[in-house]
């Protein structure tokens, strides 16, 4: 995770990765630490 504020979390991933494709298909994601 790169940044967190009242608007949410910012993180980076490879746009061609499976994770990125899953987020593109369903942008409602969650984070677990």
mmCIF file as Biopython writes it, N, C-alpha, C and O atoms, coordinates in Angstrom:
data_model
#
loop_
_atom_site.group_PDB
_atom_site.id
_atom_site.type_symbol
_atom_site.label_atom_id
_atom_site.label_alt_id
_atom_site.label_comp_id
_atom_site.label_asym_id
_atom_site.label_entity_id
_atom_site.label_seq_id
_atom_site.pdbx_PDB_ins_code
_atom_site.Cartn_x
_atom_site.Cartn_y
_atom_site.Cartn_z
_atom_site.occupancy
_atom_site.B_iso_or_equiv
_atom_site.auth_seq_id
_atom_site.auth_asym_id
_atom_site.pdbx_PDB_model_num
ATOM 1   N N  . UNK A ? 1  ? 0.857   -1.164  0.000   1.0 0.0 1  A 1 
ATOM 2   C CA . UNK A ? 1  ? 0.000   0.000   0.000   1.0 0.0 1  A 1 
ATOM 3   C C  . UNK A ? 1  ? 0.905   1.228   0.000   1.0 0.0 1  A 1 
ATOM 4   O O  . UNK A ? 1  ? 1.867   1.307   0.764   1.0 0.0 1  A 1 
ATOM 5   N N  . UNK A ? 2  ? 0.588   2.164   -0.850  1.0 0.0 2  A 1 
ATOM 6   C CA . UNK A ? 2  ? 1.394   3.382   -0.983  1.0 0.0 2  A 1 
ATOM 7   C C  . UNK A ? 2  ? 0.848   4.547   -0.174  1.0 0.0 2  A 1 
ATOM 8   O O  . UNK A ? 2  ? 1.613   5.391   0.293   1.0 0.0 2  A 1 
ATOM 9   N N  . UNK A ? 3  ? -0.474  4.601   -0.005  1.0 0.0 3  A 1 
ATOM 10  C CA . UNK A ? 3  ? -1.078  5.774   0.629   1.0 0.0 3  A 1 
ATOM 11  C C  . UNK A ? 3  ? -2.453  5.406   1.171   1.0 0.0 3  A 1 
ATOM 12  O O  . UNK A ? 3  ? -3.146  4.558   0.609   1.0 0.0 3  A 1 
ATOM 13  N N  . UNK A ? 4  ? -2.842  6.055   2.272   1.0 0.0 4  A 1 
ATOM 14  C CA . UNK A ? 4  ? -4.171  5.860   2.844   1.0 0.0 4  A 1 
ATOM 15  C C  . UNK A ? 4  ? -4.659  7.194   3.380   1.0 0.0 4  A 1 
ATOM 16  O O  . UNK A ? 4  ? -3.926  7.889   4.084   1.0 0.0 4  A 1 
ATOM 17  N N  . UNK A ? 5  ? -5.897  7.555   3.051   1.0 0.0 5  A 1 
ATOM 18  C CA . UNK A ? 5  ? -6.508  8.757   3.605   1.0 0.0 5  A 1 
ATOM 19  C C  . UNK A ? 5  ? -8.020  8.561   3.678   1.0 0.0 5  A 1 
ATOM 20  O O  . UNK A ? 5  ? -8.503  7.440   3.520   1.0 0.0 5  A 1 
ATOM 21  N N  . UNK A ? 6  ? -8.770  9.635   3.916   1.0 0.0 6  A 1 
ATOM 22  C CA . UNK A ? 6  ? -10.219 9.504   4.079   1.0 0.0 6  A 1 
ATOM 23  C C  . UNK A ? 6  ? -10.940 9.110   2.789   1.0 0.0 6  A 1 
ATOM 24  O O  . UNK A ? 6  ? -12.115 8.742   2.831   1.0 0.0 6  A 1 
ATOM 25  N N  . UNK A ? 7  ? -10.259 9.180   1.650   1.0 0.0 7  A 1 
ATOM 26  C CA . UNK A ? 7  ? -10.859 8.755   0.387   1.0 0.0 7  A 1 
ATOM 27  C C  . UNK A ? 7  ? -10.577 7.287   0.074   1.0 0.0 7  A 1 
ATOM 28  O O  . UNK A ? 7  ? -11.177 6.723   -0.841  1.0 0.0 7  A 1 
ATOM 29  N N  . UNK A ? 8  ? -9.681  6.675   0.816   1.0 0.0 8  A 1 
ATOM 30  C CA . UNK A ? 8  ? -9.402  5.257   0.598   1.0 0.0 8  A 1 
ATOM 31  C C  . UNK A ? 8  ? -7.924  4.942   0.519   1.0 0.0 8  A 1 
ATOM 32  O O  . UNK A ? 8  ? -7.081  5.715   0.975   1.0 0.0 8  A 1 
ATOM 33  N N  . UNK A ? 9  ? -7.623  3.791   -0.068  1.0 0.0 9  A 1 
ATOM 34  C CA . UNK A ? 9  ? -6.260  3.276   -0.167  1.0 0.0 9  A 1 
ATOM 35  C C  . UNK A ? 9  ? -5.746  3.396   -1.593  1.0 0.0 9  A 1 
ATOM 36  O O  . UNK A ? 9  ? -6.502  3.293   -2.559  1.0 0.0 9  A 1 
ATOM 37  N N  . UNK A ? 10 ? -4.450  3.615   -1.699  1.0 0.0 10 A 1 
ATOM 38  C CA . UNK A ? 10 ? -3.788  3.643   -3.001  1.0 0.0 10 A 1 
ATOM 39  C C  . UNK A ? 10 ? -2.723  2.565   -2.986  1.0 0.0 10 A 1 
ATOM 40  O O  . UNK A ? 10 ? -1.886  2.517   -2.085  1.0 0.0 10 A 1 
ATOM 41  N N  . UNK A ? 11 ? -2.761  1.698   -3.992  1.0 0.0 11 A 1 
ATOM 42  C CA . UNK A ? 11 ? -1.722  0.687   -4.134  1.0 0.0 11 A 1 
ATOM 43  C C  . UNK A ? 11 ? -1.440  0.489   -5.610  1.0 0.0 11 A 1 
ATOM 44  O O  . UNK A ? 11 ? -2.229  0.897   -6.463  1.0 0.0 11 A 1 
ATOM 45  N N  . UNK A ? 12 ? -0.324  -0.135  -5.907  1.0 0.0 12 A 1 
ATOM 46  C CA . UNK A ? 12 ? 0.093   -0.328  -7.286  1.0 0.0 12 A 1 
ATOM 47  C C  . UNK A ? 12 ? 0.212   -1.806  -7.589  1.0 0.0 12 A 1 
ATOM 48  O O  . UNK A ? 12 ? 0.624   -2.595  -6.739  1.0 0.0 12 A 1 
ATOM 49  N N  . UNK A ? 13 ? -0.151  -2.178  -8.809  1.0 0.0 13 A 1 
ATOM 50  C CA . UNK A ? 13 ? -0.002  -3.541  -9.295  1.0 0.0 13 A 1 
ATOM 51  C C  . UNK A ? 13 ? 0.227   -3.490  -10.800 1.0 0.0 13 A 1 
ATOM 52  O O  . UNK A ? 13 ? -0.038  -2.470  -11.436 1.0 0.0 13 A 1 
ATOM 53  N N  . UNK A ? 14 ? 0.702   -4.553  -11.353 1.0 0.0 14 A 1 
ATOM 54  C CA . UNK A ? 14 ? 0.900   -4.656  -12.798 1.0 0.0 14 A 1 
ATOM 55  C C  . UNK A ? 14 ? -0.471  -4.697  -13.464 1.0 0.0 14 A 1 
ATOM 56  O O  . UNK A ? 14 ? -1.298  -5.537  -13.107 1.0 0.0 14 A 1 
ATOM 57  N N  . UNK A ? 15 ? -0.729  -3.813  -14.420 1.0 0.0 15 A 1 
ATOM 58  C CA . UNK A ? 15 ? -2.050  -3.739  -15.059 1.0 0.0 15 A 1 
ATOM 59  C C  . UNK A ? 15 ? -2.409  -4.991  -15.845 1.0 0.0 15 A 1 
ATOM 60  O O  . UNK A ? 15 ? -3.581  -5.212  -16.150 1.0 0.0 15 A 1 
ATOM 61  N N  . UNK A ? 16 ? -1.424  -5.810  -16.175 1.0 0.0 16 A 1 
ATOM 62  C CA . UNK A ? 16 ? -1.680  -7.051  -16.907 1.0 0.0 16 A 1 
ATOM 63  C C  . UNK A ? 16 ? -1.829  -8.262  -15.988 1.0 0.0 16 A 1 
ATOM 64  O O  . UNK A ? 16 ? -2.061  -9.375  -16.460 1.0 0.0 16 A 1 
ATOM 65  N N  . UNK A ? 17 ? -1.697  -8.050  -14.686 1.0 0.0 17 A 1 
ATOM 66  C CA . UNK A ? 17 ? -1.753  -9.172  -13.749 1.0 0.0 17 A 1 
ATOM 67  C C  . UNK A ? 17 ? -3.181  -9.671  -13.553 1.0 0.0 17 A 1 
ATOM 68  O O  . UNK A ? 17 ? -4.148  -8.977  -13.866 1.0 0.0 17 A 1 
ATOM 69  N N  . UNK A ? 18 ? -3.290  -10.868 -13.037 1.0 0.0 18 A 1 
ATOM 70  C CA . UNK A ? 18 ? -4.607  -11.439 -12.739 1.0 0.0 18 A 1 
ATOM 71  C C  . UNK A ? 18 ? -5.343  -10.578 -11.715 1.0 0.0 18 A 1 
ATOM 72  O O  . UNK A ? 18 ? -6.549  -10.358 -11.827 1.0 0.0 18 A 1 
ATOM 73  N N  . UNK A ? 19 ? -4.602  -10.093 -10.713 1.0 0.0 19 A 1 
ATOM 74  C CA . UNK A ? 19 ? -5.207  -9.242  -9.690  1.0 0.0 19 A 1 
ATOM 75  C C  . UNK A ? 19 ? -5.809  -7.981  -10.312 1.0 0.0 19 A 1 
ATOM 76  O O  . UNK A ? 19 ? -6.932  -7.602  -9.977  1.0 0.0 19 A 1 
ATOM 77  N N  . UNK A ? 20 ? -5.072  -7.329  -11.214 1.0 0.0 20 A 1 
ATOM 78  C CA . UNK A ? 20 ? -5.573  -6.117  -11.864 1.0 0.0 20 A 1 
ATOM 79  C C  . UNK A ? 20 ? -6.815  -6.407  -12.693 1.0 0.0 20 A 1 
ATOM 80  O O  . UNK A ? 20 ? -7.750  -5.607  -12.705 1.0 0.0 20 A 1 
ATOM 81  N N  . UNK A ? 21 ? -6.835  -7.524  -13.375 1.0 0.0 21 A 1 
ATOM 82  C CA . UNK A ? 21 ? -7.997  -7.886  -14.191 1.0 0.0 21 A 1 
ATOM 83  C C  . UNK A ? 21 ? -9.216  -8.160  -13.310 1.0 0.0 21 A 1 
ATOM 84  O O  . UNK A ? 21 ? -10.339 -7.818  -13.681 1.0 0.0 21 A 1 
ATOM 85  N N  . UNK A ? 22 ? -8.999  -8.773  -12.149 1.0 0.0 22 A 1 
ATOM 86  C CA . UNK A ? 22 ? -10.099 -9.023  -11.220 1.0 0.0 22 A 1 
ATOM 87  C C  . UNK A ? 22 ? -10.655 -7.714  -10.672 1.0 0.0 22 A 1 
ATOM 88  O O  . UNK A ? 22 ? -11.870 -7.557  -10.551 1.0 0.0 22 A 1 
ATOM 89  N N  . UNK A ? 23 ? -9.772  -6.777  -10.341 1.0 0.0 23 A 1 
ATOM 90  C CA . UNK A ? 23 ? -10.216 -5.473  -9.838  1.0 0.0 23 A 1 
ATOM 91  C C  . UNK A ? 23 ? -10.963 -4.711  -10.931 1.0 0.0 23 A 1 
ATOM 92  O O  . UNK A ? 23 ? -11.964 -4.048  -10.658 1.0 0.0 23 A 1 
ATOM 93  N N  . UNK A ? 24 ? -10.477 -4.807  -12.157 1.0 0.0 24 A 1 
ATOM 94  C CA . UNK A ? 24 ? -11.154 -4.147  -13.279 1.0 0.0 24 A 1 
ATOM 95  C C  . UNK A ? 24 ? -12.568 -4.698  -13.453 1.0 0.0 24 A 1 
ATOM 96  O O  . UNK A ? 24 ? -13.490 -3.942  -13.760 1.0 0.0 24 A 1 
ATOM 97  N N  . UNK A ? 25 ? -12.746 -5.995  -13.262 1.0 0.0 25 A 1 
ATOM 98  C CA . UNK A ? 25 ? -14.056 -6.619  -13.396 1.0 0.0 25 A 1 
ATOM 99  C C  . UNK A ? 25 ? -14.980 -6.338  -12.228 1.0 0.0 25 A 1 
ATOM 100 O O  . UNK A ? 25 ? -16.200 -6.326  -12.392 1.0 0.0 25 A 1 
ATOM 101 N N  . UNK A ? 26 ? -14.414 -6.111  -11.049 1.0 0.0 26 A 1 
ATOM 102 C CA . UNK A ? 26 ? -15.197 -5.821  -9.848  1.0 0.0 26 A 1 
ATOM 103 C C  . UNK A ? 26 ? -14.375 -4.875  -8.973  1.0 0.0 26 A 1 
ATOM 104 O O  . UNK A ? 26 ? -13.559 -5.341  -8.178  1.0 0.0 26 A 1 
ATOM 105 N N  . UNK A ? 27 ? -14.569 -3.555  -9.099  1.0 0.0 27 A 1 
ATOM 106 C CA . UNK A ? 27 ? -13.740 -2.595  -8.384  1.0 0.0 27 A 1 
ATOM 107 C C  . UNK A ? 27 ? -14.007 -2.512  -6.880  1.0 0.0 27 A 1 
ATOM 108 O O  . UNK A ? 27 ? -13.348 -1.735  -6.189  1.0 0.0 27 A 1 
ATOM 109 N N  . UNK A ? 28 ? -14.940 -3.281  -6.365  1.0 0.0 28 A 1 
ATOM 110 C CA . UNK A ? 28 ? -15.199 -3.283  -4.917  1.0 0.0 28 A 1 
ATOM 111 C C  . UNK A ? 28 ? -14.275 -4.307  -4.274  1.0 0.0 28 A 1 
ATOM 112 O O  . UNK A ? 28 ? -14.581 -5.498  -4.234  1.0 0.0 28 A 1 
ATOM 113 N N  . UNK A ? 29 ? -13.147 -3.832  -3.775  1.0 0.0 29 A 1 
ATOM 114 C CA . UNK A ? 29 ? -12.129 -4.711  -3.203  1.0 0.0 29 A 1 
ATOM 115 C C  . UNK A ? 29 ? -11.950 -4.405  -1.723  1.0 0.0 29 A 1 
ATOM 116 O O  . UNK A ? 29 ? -12.432 -3.388  -1.225  1.0 0.0 29 A 1 
ATOM 117 N N  . UNK A ? 30 ? -11.263 -5.284  -1.037  1.0 0.0 30 A 1 
ATOM 118 C CA . UNK A ? 30 ? -10.961 -5.069  0.375   1.0 0.0 30 A 1 
ATOM 119 C C  . UNK A ? 30 ? -9.496  -5.377  0.624   1.0 0.0 30 A 1 
ATOM 120 O O  . UNK A ? 30 ? -8.849  -6.077  -0.154  1.0 0.0 30 A 1 
ATOM 121 N N  . UNK A ? 31 ? -8.984  -4.838  1.731   1.0 0.0 31 A 1 
ATOM 122 C CA . UNK A ? 31 ? -7.612  -5.097  2.156   1.0 0.0 31 A 1 
ATOM 123 C C  . UNK A ? 31 ? -7.644  -5.778  3.506   1.0 0.0 31 A 1 
ATOM 124 O O  . UNK A ? 31 ? -8.493  -5.479  4.346   1.0 0.0 31 A 1 
ATOM 125 N N  . UNK A ? 32 ? -6.722  -6.686  3.707   1.0 0.0 32 A 1 
ATOM 126 C CA . UNK A ? 32 ? -6.617  -7.356  5.001   1.0 0.0 32 A 1 
ATOM 127 C C  . UNK A ? 32 ? -5.155  -7.344  5.413   1.0 0.0 32 A 1 
ATOM 128 O O  . UNK A ? 32 ? -4.279  -7.712  4.629   1.0 0.0 32 A 1 
ATOM 129 N N  . UNK A ? 33 ? -4.893  -6.923  6.636   1.0 0.0 33 A 1 
ATOM 130 C CA . UNK A ? 33 ? -3.530  -6.868  7.152   1.0 0.0 33 A 1 
ATOM 131 C C  . UNK A ? 33 ? -3.350  -7.879  8.246   1.0 0.0 33 A 1 
ATOM 132 O O  . UNK A ? 33 ? -2.263  -7.989  8.812   1.0 0.0 33 A 1 
#
